[in-house]
């Protein structure tokens, strides 16, 4: 079992496992170098706060830019 939460004090995603492991993902560093628009930046913020485990998964899998691009393509519709 894995649990994740957004840490407002560190602007990070804190991931905990049932065996006591802890991982902190710095959102500023995770989003560094991403090509975003104001819309996708807002969506990233909402994802970090509302679905921190999904945010962590996207970051760790290296799919964050692909997710951002998909969010921006929705803006065109």
HTML snippet that shows the backbone in 3Dmol.js (N, CA, C, O; Angstrom):
<script src="https://3Dmol.org/build/3Dmol-min.js"></script>
<div id="view" style="width:600px;height:400px;position:relative"></div>
<script>
const pdb = `
ATOM      1  N   UNK A   1       0.850  -1.179   0.000  1.00  0.00           N
ATOM      2  CA  UNK A   1       0.000   0.000   0.000  1.00  0.00           C
ATOM      3  C   UNK A   1       0.892   1.238   0.000  1.00  0.00           C
ATOM      4  O   UNK A   1       1.879   1.319   0.731  1.00  0.00           O
ATOM      5  N   UNK A   2       0.518   2.185  -0.832  1.00  0.00           N
ATOM      6  CA  UNK A   2       1.257   3.438  -0.950  1.00  0.00           C
ATOM      7  C   UNK A   2       0.282   4.581  -0.719  1.00  0.00           C
ATOM      8  O   UNK A   2      -0.853   4.547  -1.194  1.00  0.00           O
ATOM      9  N   UNK A   3       0.729   5.580   0.005  1.00  0.00           N
ATOM     10  CA  UNK A   3      -0.080   6.753   0.304  1.00  0.00           C
ATOM     11  C   UNK A   3       0.727   7.993  -0.063  1.00  0.00           C
ATOM     12  O   UNK A   3       1.926   8.059   0.210  1.00  0.00           O
ATOM     13  N   UNK A   4       0.081   8.966  -0.673  1.00  0.00           N
ATOM     14  CA  UNK A   4       0.762  10.209  -1.041  1.00  0.00           C
ATOM     15  C   UNK A   4      -0.097  11.394  -0.637  1.00  0.00           C
ATOM     16  O   UNK A   4      -1.326  11.326  -0.628  1.00  0.00           O
ATOM     17  N   UNK A   5       0.582  12.476  -0.303  1.00  0.00           N
ATOM     18  CA  UNK A   5      -0.108  13.703   0.078  1.00  0.00           C
ATOM     19  C   UNK A   5       0.698  14.900  -0.412  1.00  0.00           C
ATOM     20  O   UNK A   5       1.921  14.829  -0.538  1.00  0.00           O
ATOM     21  N   UNK A   6       0.003  15.996  -0.685  1.00  0.00           N
ATOM     22  CA  UNK A   6       0.674  17.238  -1.057  1.00  0.00           C
ATOM     23  C   UNK A   6       1.087  17.954   0.221  1.00  0.00           C
ATOM     24  O   UNK A   6       0.267  18.147   1.119  1.00  0.00           O
ATOM     25  N   UNK A   7       2.343  18.344   0.307  1.00  0.00           N
ATOM     26  CA  UNK A   7       2.873  19.056   1.470  1.00  0.00           C
ATOM     27  C   UNK A   7       2.988  20.534   1.108  1.00  0.00           C
ATOM     28  O   UNK A   7       3.900  20.934   0.385  1.00  0.00           O
ATOM     29  N   UNK A   8       2.065  21.335   1.613  1.00  0.00           N
ATOM     30  CA  UNK A   8       2.009  22.760   1.288  1.00  0.00           C
ATOM     31  C   UNK A   8       3.240  23.514   1.800  1.00  0.00           C
ATOM     32  O   UNK A   8       3.632  24.519   1.207  1.00  0.00           O
ATOM     33  N   UNK A   9       3.845  23.051   2.877  1.00  0.00           N
ATOM     34  CA  UNK A   9       4.985  23.743   3.478  1.00  0.00           C
ATOM     35  C   UNK A   9       6.266  23.596   2.652  1.00  0.00           C
ATOM     36  O   UNK A   9       7.141  24.461   2.685  1.00  0.00           O
ATOM     37  N   UNK A  10       6.362  22.501   1.920  1.00  0.00           N
ATOM     38  CA  UNK A  10       7.559  22.248   1.115  1.00  0.00           C
ATOM     39  C   UNK A  10       7.274  22.265  -0.386  1.00  0.00           C
ATOM     40  O   UNK A  10       8.186  22.063  -1.187  1.00  0.00           O
ATOM     41  N   UNK A  11       6.013  22.503  -0.779  1.00  0.00           N
ATOM     42  CA  UNK A  11       5.586  22.399  -2.172  1.00  0.00           C
ATOM     43  C   UNK A  11       6.109  21.088  -2.751  1.00  0.00           C
ATOM     44  O   UNK A  11       6.835  21.061  -3.745  1.00  0.00           O
ATOM     45  N   UNK A  12       5.713  20.008  -2.090  1.00  0.00           N
ATOM     46  CA  UNK A  12       6.205  18.696  -2.479  1.00  0.00           C
ATOM     47  C   UNK A  12       5.105  17.653  -2.374  1.00  0.00           C
ATOM     48  O   UNK A  12       4.061  17.869  -1.758  1.00  0.00           O
ATOM     49  N   UNK A  13       5.374  16.520  -2.996  1.00  0.00           N
ATOM     50  CA  UNK A  13       4.532  15.344  -2.840  1.00  0.00           C
ATOM     51  C   UNK A  13       5.289  14.409  -1.909  1.00  0.00           C
ATOM     52  O   UNK A  13       6.426  14.031  -2.193  1.00  0.00           O
ATOM     53  N   UNK A  14       4.667  14.038  -0.807  1.00  0.00           N
ATOM     54  CA  UNK A  14       5.264  13.113   0.139  1.00  0.00           C
ATOM     55  C   UNK A  14       4.601  11.754  -0.050  1.00  0.00           C
ATOM     56  O   UNK A  14       3.388  11.610   0.103  1.00  0.00           O
ATOM     57  N   UNK A  15       5.421  10.760  -0.384  1.00  0.00           N
ATOM     58  CA  UNK A  15       4.929   9.414  -0.650  1.00  0.00           C
ATOM     59  C   UNK A  15       5.404   8.493   0.468  1.00  0.00           C
ATOM     60  O   UNK A  15       6.586   8.475   0.812  1.00  0.00           O
ATOM     61  N   UNK A  16       4.477   7.737   1.024  1.00  0.00           N
ATOM     62  CA  UNK A  16       4.765   6.804   2.110  1.00  0.00           C
ATOM     63  C   UNK A  16       4.363   5.391   1.681  1.00  0.00           C
ATOM     64  O   UNK A  16       3.377   5.219   0.964  1.00  0.00           O
ATOM     65  N   UNK A  17       5.119   4.387   2.114  1.00  0.00           N
ATOM     66  CA  UNK A  17       4.752   3.004   1.857  1.00  0.00           C
ATOM     67  C   UNK A  17       4.435   2.316   3.171  1.00  0.00           C
ATOM     68  O   UNK A  17       4.777   2.813   4.244  1.00  0.00           O
ATOM     69  N   UNK A  18       3.782   1.174   3.079  1.00  0.00           N
ATOM     70  CA  UNK A  18       3.387   0.438   4.282  1.00  0.00           C
ATOM     71  C   UNK A  18       4.581  -0.082   5.069  1.00  0.00           C
ATOM     72  O   UNK A  18       4.446  -0.373   6.257  1.00  0.00           O
ATOM     73  N   UNK A  19       5.748  -0.207   4.437  1.00  0.00           N
ATOM     74  CA  UNK A  19       6.937  -0.687   5.154  1.00  0.00           C
ATOM     75  C   UNK A  19       7.746   0.450   5.756  1.00  0.00           C
ATOM     76  O   UNK A  19       8.822   0.229   6.312  1.00  0.00           O
ATOM     77  N   UNK A  20       7.222   1.678   5.644  1.00  0.00           N
ATOM     78  CA  UNK A  20       7.870   2.811   6.282  1.00  0.00           C
ATOM     79  C   UNK A  20       8.807   3.620   5.405  1.00  0.00           C
ATOM     80  O   UNK A  20       9.472   4.531   5.897  1.00  0.00           O
ATOM     81  N   UNK A  21       8.874   3.312   4.121  1.00  0.00           N
ATOM     82  CA  UNK A  21       9.704   4.123   3.224  1.00  0.00           C
ATOM     83  C   UNK A  21       9.031   5.465   2.960  1.00  0.00           C
ATOM     84  O   UNK A  21       7.805   5.576   2.972  1.00  0.00           O
ATOM     85  N   UNK A  22       9.846   6.466   2.723  1.00  0.00           N
ATOM     86  CA  UNK A  22       9.355   7.827   2.503  1.00  0.00           C
ATOM     87  C   UNK A  22      10.104   8.433   1.317  1.00  0.00           C
ATOM     88  O   UNK A  22      11.325   8.317   1.218  1.00  0.00           O
ATOM     89  N   UNK A  23       9.368   9.074   0.429  1.00  0.00           N
ATOM     90  CA  UNK A  23       9.950   9.756  -0.726  1.00  0.00           C
ATOM     91  C   UNK A  23       9.314  11.131  -0.824  1.00  0.00           C
ATOM     92  O   UNK A  23       8.090  11.255  -0.780  1.00  0.00           O
ATOM     93  N   UNK A  24      10.136  12.166  -0.956  1.00  0.00           N
ATOM     94  CA  UNK A  24       9.624  13.523  -1.135  1.00  0.00           C
ATOM     95  C   UNK A  24      10.011  13.994  -2.535  1.00  0.00           C
ATOM     96  O   UNK A  24      11.185  13.989  -2.903  1.00  0.00           O
ATOM     97  N   UNK A  25       9.007  14.399  -3.308  1.00  0.00           N
ATOM     98  CA  UNK A  25       9.219  14.928  -4.652  1.00  0.00           C
ATOM     99  C   UNK A  25       9.000  16.430  -4.608  1.00  0.00           C
ATOM    100  O   UNK A  25       7.894  16.891  -4.325  1.00  0.00           O
ATOM    101  N   UNK A  26      10.030  17.184  -4.882  1.00  0.00           N
ATOM    102  CA  UNK A  26       9.963  18.640  -4.916  1.00  0.00           C
ATOM    103  C   UNK A  26       9.247  19.051  -6.206  1.00  0.00           C
ATOM    104  O   UNK A  26       9.757  18.810  -7.300  1.00  0.00           O
ATOM    105  N   UNK A  27       8.079  19.662  -6.083  1.00  0.00           N
ATOM    106  CA  UNK A  27       7.292  20.027  -7.263  1.00  0.00           C
ATOM    107  C   UNK A  27       8.008  21.050  -8.140  1.00  0.00           C
ATOM    108  O   UNK A  27       7.887  21.010  -9.364  1.00  0.00           O
ATOM    109  N   UNK A  28       8.753  21.967  -7.522  1.00  0.00           N
ATOM    110  CA  UNK A  28       9.489  22.946  -8.327  1.00  0.00           C
ATOM    111  C   UNK A  28      10.507  22.263  -9.221  1.00  0.00           C
ATOM    112  O   UNK A  28      10.633  22.611 -10.395  1.00  0.00           O
ATOM    113  N   UNK A  29      11.227  21.305  -8.688  1.00  0.00           N
ATOM    114  CA  UNK A  29      12.220  20.577  -9.479  1.00  0.00           C
ATOM    115  C   UNK A  29      11.549  19.650 -10.478  1.00  0.00           C
ATOM    116  O   UNK A  29      12.039  19.490 -11.596  1.00  0.00           O
ATOM    117  N   UNK A  30      10.436  19.038 -10.094  1.00  0.00           N
ATOM    118  CA  UNK A  30       9.722  18.124 -10.987  1.00  0.00           C
ATOM    119  C   UNK A  30       9.198  18.858 -12.223  1.00  0.00           C
ATOM    120  O   UNK A  30       9.145  18.289 -13.313  1.00  0.00           O
ATOM    121  N   UNK A  31       8.812  20.123 -12.046  1.00  0.00           N
ATOM    122  CA  UNK A  31       8.223  20.884 -13.146  1.00  0.00           C
ATOM    123  C   UNK A  31       9.251  21.737 -13.890  1.00  0.00           C
ATOM    124  O   UNK A  31       8.922  22.387 -14.882  1.00  0.00           O
ATOM    125  N   UNK A  32      10.483  21.732 -13.414  1.00  0.00           N
ATOM    126  CA  UNK A  32      11.552  22.494 -14.047  1.00  0.00           C
ATOM    127  C   UNK A  32      11.788  21.964 -15.466  1.00  0.00           C
ATOM    128  O   UNK A  32      11.971  20.763 -15.668  1.00  0.00           O
ATOM    129  N   UNK A  33      11.779  22.861 -16.425  1.00  0.00           N
ATOM    130  CA  UNK A  33      12.041  22.475 -17.802  1.00  0.00           C
ATOM    131  C   UNK A  33      10.819  22.030 -18.581  1.00  0.00           C
ATOM    132  O   UNK A  33      10.913  21.794 -19.786  1.00  0.00           O
ATOM    133  N   UNK A  34       9.671  21.909 -17.923  1.00  0.00           N
ATOM    134  CA  UNK A  34       8.459  21.541 -18.655  1.00  0.00           C
ATOM    135  C   UNK A  34       7.985  22.718 -19.497  1.00  0.00           C
ATOM    136  O   UNK A  34       8.098  23.873 -19.085  1.00  0.00           O
ATOM    137  N   UNK A  35       7.467  22.424 -20.653  1.00  0.00           N
ATOM    138  CA  UNK A  35       6.867  23.453 -21.511  1.00  0.00           C
ATOM    139  C   UNK A  35       5.380  23.477 -21.192  1.00  0.00           C
ATOM    140  O   UNK A  35       4.633  22.574 -21.567  1.00  0.00           O
ATOM    141  N   UNK A  36       4.964  24.534 -20.490  1.00  0.00           N
ATOM    142  CA  UNK A  36       3.582  24.629 -20.030  1.00  0.00           C
ATOM    143  C   UNK A  36       2.938  25.918 -20.509  1.00  0.00           C
ATOM    144  O   UNK A  36       3.602  26.841 -20.982  1.00  0.00           O
ATOM    145  N   UNK A  37       1.629  25.946 -20.370  1.00  0.00           N
ATOM    146  CA  UNK A  37       0.835  27.154 -20.579  1.00  0.00           C
ATOM    147  C   UNK A  37       0.192  27.480 -19.235  1.00  0.00           C
ATOM    148  O   UNK A  37       0.247  26.658 -18.321  1.00  0.00           O
ATOM    149  N   UNK A  38      -0.409  28.641 -19.093  1.00  0.00           N
ATOM    150  CA  UNK A  38      -1.115  28.924 -17.834  1.00  0.00           C
ATOM    151  C   UNK A  38      -2.168  27.856 -17.499  1.00  0.00           C
ATOM    152  O   UNK A  38      -2.374  27.522 -16.332  1.00  0.00           O
ATOM    153  N   UNK A  39      -2.818  27.335 -18.521  1.00  0.00           N
ATOM    154  CA  UNK A  39      -3.842  26.298 -18.300  1.00  0.00           C
ATOM    155  C   UNK A  39      -3.214  25.021 -17.759  1.00  0.00           C
ATOM    156  O   UNK A  39      -3.720  24.447 -16.795  1.00  0.00           O
ATOM    157  N   UNK A  40      -2.122  24.569 -18.363  1.00  0.00           N
ATOM    158  CA  UNK A  40      -1.509  23.323 -17.900  1.00  0.00           C
ATOM    159  C   UNK A  40      -0.810  23.510 -16.550  1.00  0.00           C
ATOM    160  O   UNK A  40      -0.721  22.559 -15.773  1.00  0.00           O
ATOM    161  N   UNK A  41      -0.318  24.703 -16.259  1.00  0.00           N
ATOM    162  CA  UNK A  41       0.253  24.965 -14.933  1.00  0.00           C
ATOM    163  C   UNK A  41      -0.826  24.833 -13.862  1.00  0.00           C
ATOM    164  O   UNK A  41      -0.596  24.253 -12.801  1.00  0.00           O
ATOM    165  N   UNK A  42      -1.980  25.365 -14.148  1.00  0.00           N
ATOM    166  CA  UNK A  42      -3.110  25.265 -13.224  1.00  0.00           C
ATOM    167  C   UNK A  42      -3.512  23.798 -13.045  1.00  0.00           C
ATOM    168  O   UNK A  42      -3.789  23.358 -11.929  1.00  0.00           O
ATOM    169  N   UNK A  43      -3.541  23.053 -14.140  1.00  0.00           N
ATOM    170  CA  UNK A  43      -3.900  21.636 -14.075  1.00  0.00           C
ATOM    171  C   UNK A  43      -2.869  20.852 -13.269  1.00  0.00           C
ATOM    172  O   UNK A  43      -3.236  19.952 -12.514  1.00  0.00           O
ATOM    173  N   UNK A  44      -1.587  21.178 -13.416  1.00  0.00           N
ATOM    174  CA  UNK A  44      -0.534  20.520 -12.637  1.00  0.00           C
ATOM    175  C   UNK A  44      -0.699  20.796 -11.146  1.00  0.00           C
ATOM    176  O   UNK A  44      -0.550  19.895 -10.321  1.00  0.00           O
ATOM    177  N   UNK A  45      -1.006  22.034 -10.810  1.00  0.00           N
ATOM    178  CA  UNK A  45      -1.241  22.391  -9.407  1.00  0.00           C
ATOM    179  C   UNK A  45      -2.413  21.601  -8.835  1.00  0.00           C
ATOM    180  O   UNK A  45      -2.333  21.075  -7.725  1.00  0.00           O
ATOM    181  N   UNK A  46      -3.495  21.523  -9.594  1.00  0.00           N
ATOM    182  CA  UNK A  46      -4.673  20.784  -9.145  1.00  0.00           C
ATOM    183  C   UNK A  46      -4.348  19.299  -9.002  1.00  0.00           C
ATOM    184  O   UNK A  46      -4.807  18.653  -8.059  1.00  0.00           O
ATOM    185  N   UNK A  47      -3.565  18.754  -9.926  1.00  0.00           N
ATOM    186  CA  UNK A  47      -3.186  17.350  -9.855  1.00  0.00           C
ATOM    187  C   UNK A  47      -2.360  17.080  -8.599  1.00  0.00           C
ATOM    188  O   UNK A  47      -2.595  16.090  -7.905  1.00  0.00           O
ATOM    189  N   UNK A  48      -1.399  17.949  -8.304  1.00  0.00           N
ATOM    190  CA  UNK A  48      -0.550  17.768  -7.122  1.00  0.00           C
ATOM    191  C   UNK A  48      -1.381  17.782  -5.839  1.00  0.00           C
ATOM    192  O   UNK A  48      -1.141  16.987  -4.931  1.00  0.00           O
ATOM    193  N   UNK A  49      -2.340  18.673  -5.768  1.00  0.00           N
ATOM    194  CA  UNK A  49      -3.151  18.819  -4.557  1.00  0.00           C
ATOM    195  C   UNK A  49      -4.225  17.739  -4.459  1.00  0.00           C
ATOM    196  O   UNK A  49      -4.413  17.141  -3.400  1.00  0.00           O
ATOM    197  N   UNK A  50      -4.928  17.490  -5.562  1.00  0.00           N
ATOM    198  CA  UNK A  50      -6.072  16.572  -5.539  1.00  0.00           C
ATOM    199  C   UNK A  50      -5.702  15.106  -5.746  1.00  0.00           C
ATOM    200  O   UNK A  50      -6.355  14.217  -5.200  1.00  0.00           O
ATOM    201  N   UNK A  51      -4.651  14.848  -6.537  1.00  0.00           N
ATOM    202  CA  UNK A  51      -4.245  13.476  -6.845  1.00  0.00           C
ATOM    203  C   UNK A  51      -2.726  13.340  -6.755  1.00  0.00           C
ATOM    204  O   UNK A  51      -2.065  13.094  -7.764  1.00  0.00           O
ATOM    205  N   UNK A  52      -2.175  13.498  -5.561  1.00  0.00           N
ATOM    206  CA  UNK A  52      -0.720  13.496  -5.417  1.00  0.00           C
ATOM    207  C   UNK A  52      -0.051  12.185  -5.843  1.00  0.00           C
ATOM    208  O   UNK A  52       1.083  12.207  -6.322  1.00  0.00           O
ATOM    209  N   UNK A  53      -0.721  11.064  -5.682  1.00  0.00           N
ATOM    210  CA  UNK A  53      -0.122   9.801  -6.097  1.00  0.00           C
ATOM    211  C   UNK A  53       0.008   9.732  -7.622  1.00  0.00           C
ATOM    212  O   UNK A  53       0.999   9.213  -8.136  1.00  0.00           O
ATOM    213  N   UNK A  54      -0.973  10.245  -8.333  1.00  0.00           N
ATOM    214  CA  UNK A  54      -0.904  10.295  -9.801  1.00  0.00           C
ATOM    215  C   UNK A  54       0.206  11.245 -10.256  1.00  0.00           C
ATOM    216  O   UNK A  54       0.925  10.946 -11.210  1.00  0.00           O
ATOM    217  N   UNK A  55       0.345  12.365  -9.591  1.00  0.00           N
ATOM    218  CA  UNK A  55       1.425  13.314  -9.885  1.00  0.00           C
ATOM    219  C   UNK A  55       2.773  12.619  -9.712  1.00  0.00           C
ATOM    220  O   UNK A  55       3.647  12.723 -10.573  1.00  0.00           O
ATOM    221  N   UNK A  56       2.938  11.912  -8.597  1.00  0.00           N
ATOM    222  CA  UNK A  56       4.184  11.198  -8.335  1.00  0.00           C
ATOM    223  C   UNK A  56       4.447  10.140  -9.396  1.00  0.00           C
ATOM    224  O   UNK A  56       5.578   9.995  -9.861  1.00  0.00           O
ATOM    225  N   UNK A  57       3.416   9.402  -9.780  1.00  0.00           N
ATOM    226  CA  UNK A  57       3.570   8.371 -10.798  1.00  0.00           C
ATOM    227  C   UNK A  57       4.021   8.958 -12.126  1.00  0.00           C
ATOM    228  O   UNK A  57       4.931   8.430 -12.765  1.00  0.00           O
ATOM    229  N   UNK A  58       3.385  10.050 -12.544  1.00  0.00           N
ATOM    230  CA  UNK A  58       3.767  10.713 -13.798  1.00  0.00           C
ATOM    231  C   UNK A  58       5.217  11.169 -13.751  1.00  0.00           C
ATOM    232  O   UNK A  58       5.956  10.992 -14.719  1.00  0.00           O
ATOM    233  N   UNK A  59       5.624  11.751 -12.638  1.00  0.00           N
ATOM    234  CA  UNK A  59       6.993  12.228 -12.502  1.00  0.00           C
ATOM    235  C   UNK A  59       7.994  11.073 -12.526  1.00  0.00           C
ATOM    236  O   UNK A  59       8.983  11.117 -13.257  1.00  0.00           O
ATOM    237  N   UNK A  60       7.737  10.055 -11.735  1.00  0.00           N
ATOM    238  CA  UNK A  60       8.672   8.934 -11.636  1.00  0.00           C
ATOM    239  C   UNK A  60       8.748   8.120 -12.929  1.00  0.00           C
ATOM    240  O   UNK A  60       9.793   7.550 -13.243  1.00  0.00           O
ATOM    241  N   UNK A  61       7.652   8.067 -13.674  1.00  0.00           N
ATOM    242  CA  UNK A  61       7.646   7.357 -14.954  1.00  0.00           C
ATOM    243  C   UNK A  61       8.210   8.203 -16.095  1.00  0.00           C
ATOM    244  O   UNK A  61       8.436   7.696 -17.194  1.00  0.00           O
ATOM    245  N   UNK A  62       8.438   9.501 -15.834  1.00  0.00           N
ATOM    246  CA  UNK A  62       8.964  10.383 -16.874  1.00  0.00           C
ATOM    247  C   UNK A  62       7.925  10.807 -17.895  1.00  0.00           C
ATOM    248  O   UNK A  62       8.267  11.143 -19.030  1.00  0.00           O
ATOM    249  N   UNK A  63       6.652  10.795 -17.499  1.00  0.00           N
ATOM    250  CA  UNK A  63       5.565  11.121 -18.425  1.00  0.00           C
ATOM    251  C   UNK A  63       4.908  12.467 -18.162  1.00  0.00           C
ATOM    252  O   UNK A  63       3.819  12.734 -18.671  1.00  0.00           O
ATOM    253  N   UNK A  64       5.547  13.310 -17.382  1.00  0.00           N
ATOM    254  CA  UNK A  64       4.924  14.572 -17.016  1.00  0.00           C
ATOM    255  C   UNK A  64       4.710  15.486 -18.238  1.00  0.00           C
ATOM    256  O   UNK A  64       3.643  16.085 -18.376  1.00  0.00           O
ATOM    257  N   UNK A  65       5.700  15.595 -19.110  1.00  0.00           N
ATOM    258  CA  UNK A  65       5.543  16.462 -20.284  1.00  0.00           C
ATOM    259  C   UNK A  65       4.433  15.948 -21.189  1.00  0.00           C
ATOM    260  O   UNK A  65       3.679  16.738 -21.757  1.00  0.00           O
ATOM    261  N   UNK A  66       4.330  14.640 -21.328  1.00  0.00           N
ATOM    262  CA  UNK A  66       3.270  14.068 -22.151  1.00  0.00           C
ATOM    263  C   UNK A  66       1.898  14.419 -21.564  1.00  0.00           C
ATOM    264  O   UNK A  66       0.969  14.733 -22.308  1.00  0.00           O
ATOM    265  N   UNK A  67       1.769  14.366 -20.240  1.00  0.00           N
ATOM    266  CA  UNK A  67       0.515  14.709 -19.586  1.00  0.00           C
ATOM    267  C   UNK A  67       0.200  16.189 -19.799  1.00  0.00           C
ATOM    268  O   UNK A  67      -0.940  16.550 -20.094  1.00  0.00           O
ATOM    269  N   UNK A  68       1.217  17.045 -19.647  1.00  0.00           N
ATOM    270  CA  UNK A  68       1.048  18.485 -19.840  1.00  0.00           C
ATOM    271  C   UNK A  68       0.606  18.769 -21.274  1.00  0.00           C
ATOM    272  O   UNK A  68      -0.297  19.575 -21.499  1.00  0.00           O
ATOM    273  N   UNK A  69       1.238  18.111 -22.237  1.00  0.00           N
ATOM    274  CA  UNK A  69       0.876  18.299 -23.652  1.00  0.00           C
ATOM    275  C   UNK A  69      -0.569  17.891 -23.908  1.00  0.00           C
ATOM    276  O   UNK A  69      -1.282  18.552 -24.663  1.00  0.00           O
ATOM    277  N   UNK A  70      -0.997  16.801 -23.277  1.00  0.00           N
ATOM    278  CA  UNK A  70      -2.384  16.351 -23.427  1.00  0.00           C
ATOM    279  C   UNK A  70      -3.348  17.383 -22.826  1.00  0.00           C
ATOM    280  O   UNK A  70      -4.396  17.664 -23.407  1.00  0.00           O
ATOM    281  N   UNK A  71      -2.994  17.944 -21.670  1.00  0.00           N
ATOM    282  CA  UNK A  71      -3.834  18.983 -21.051  1.00  0.00           C
ATOM    283  C   UNK A  71      -3.931  20.207 -21.969  1.00  0.00           C
ATOM    284  O   UNK A  71      -5.005  20.783 -22.138  1.00  0.00           O
ATOM    285  N   UNK A  72      -2.807  20.589 -22.550  1.00  0.00           N
ATOM    286  CA  UNK A  72      -2.812  21.753 -23.435  1.00  0.00           C
ATOM    287  C   UNK A  72      -3.604  21.487 -24.713  1.00  0.00           C
ATOM    288  O   UNK A  72      -4.213  22.406 -25.261  1.00  0.00           O
ATOM    289  N   UNK A  73      -3.604  20.256 -25.192  1.00  0.00           N
ATOM    290  CA  UNK A  73      -4.378  19.943 -26.400  1.00  0.00           C
ATOM    291  C   UNK A  73      -5.877  20.001 -26.120  1.00  0.00           C
ATOM    292  O   UNK A  73      -6.666  20.288 -27.021  1.00  0.00           O
ATOM    293  N   UNK A  74      -6.275  19.729 -24.873  1.00  0.00           N
ATOM    294  CA  UNK A  74      -7.686  19.840 -24.504  1.00  0.00           C
ATOM    295  C   UNK A  74      -8.149  21.284 -24.544  1.00  0.00           C
ATOM    296  O   UNK A  74      -9.324  21.565 -24.780  1.00  0.00           O
ATOM    297  N   UNK A  75      -7.205  22.207 -24.309  1.00  0.00           N
ATOM    298  CA  UNK A  75      -7.497  23.642 -24.311  1.00  0.00           C
ATOM    299  C   UNK A  75      -7.960  24.103 -25.692  1.00  0.00           C
ATOM    300  O   UNK A  75      -8.720  25.065 -25.804  1.00  0.00           O
ATOM    301  N   UNK A  76      -7.504  23.419 -26.742  1.00  0.00           N
ATOM    302  CA  UNK A  76      -7.819  23.817 -28.109  1.00  0.00           C
ATOM    303  C   UNK A  76      -9.244  23.481 -28.498  1.00  0.00           C
ATOM    304  O   UNK A  76      -9.788  24.067 -29.433  1.00  0.00           O
ATOM    305  N   UNK A  77      -9.856  22.538 -27.786  1.00  0.00           N
ATOM    306  CA  UNK A  77     -11.204  22.120 -28.158  1.00  0.00           C
ATOM    307  C   UNK A  77     -12.150  23.112 -27.655  1.00  0.00           C
ATOM    308  O   UNK A  77     -13.357  22.969 -27.850  1.00  0.00           O
TER     309      UNK A  77
END
`;
const viewer = $3Dmol.createViewer("view");
viewer.addModel(pdb, "pdb");
viewer.setStyle({}, {cartoon: {color: "spectrum"}});
viewer.zoomTo();
viewer.render();
</script>
